[in-house]
Amino acid sequence: MKASVEPSLSKNLQIPPLESGDRLTRHEFERRYTAMPNLKKAELIEGIVYVASPLRFRSHGKPHGDLIIWLGTYKVATPGVELGDNVTVRLDLDNEPQPDVVLIVDEQLGGQAHISDDDYVEGAPELVAEVAASSAANDLYDKKRVYRRTGVKEYLVWQIFDHKFDWFFLENGEYISLEPDANGIIKSRVYPGLWLDVAALLSGEMTQVLAVLQQGLNSQEHQEFLQRLSKISN
């Protein structure tokens, strides 16, 4: 019995645990992450490991859920668009984030990311959304710079403590801020019909958020987007 246990212990000790601040290659990051099945979330940003702290309800879980409801409703109404919740994204050799939400166009329909043989997202999603509470500095600086450089077209950051929602659009290699129109609505430039009543989202009025989204889904621009996706699939 002893002989069978010792080799197992020796094998486990060969793989160090992931710790925040570690500087690793993406390969080594994945090797250690895989060896820690109970670890819920860790990211590699510019070659540095970030292990997530336990997540609270009001400052992360609830707003995260509201983003899923909003973006998930758009996904359901838009065949050819897929939504991912906390999926690992292989951006380049130094960056493997695990965004709160990603929205991607199917690769067969012209999407810029694809699903690898081992079931990870590879390449830049068209849209990434993050809930930023205690991680606001990372989301708005290091991550933002990485997402910009690797070609994420739209980057959404919900700053919980500051009661603020930023929507960045990639234009000529730089992120510009999309501002609400006269009705307080931001309209995606990448996903036609993806409309957001920012004030309603910030105040938790999800009925209003979905009502405005439905207006976007009923718009001519969304119908034309559906037609384009349909033509490509055929």
Order of alpha helices (4+ residues) and beta strands (2+ residues): alpha-alpha-beta-beta-alpha-beta-beta-beta-beta-beta-beta-alpha-alpha-beta-beta-beta-beta-beta-alpha-alpha-alpha
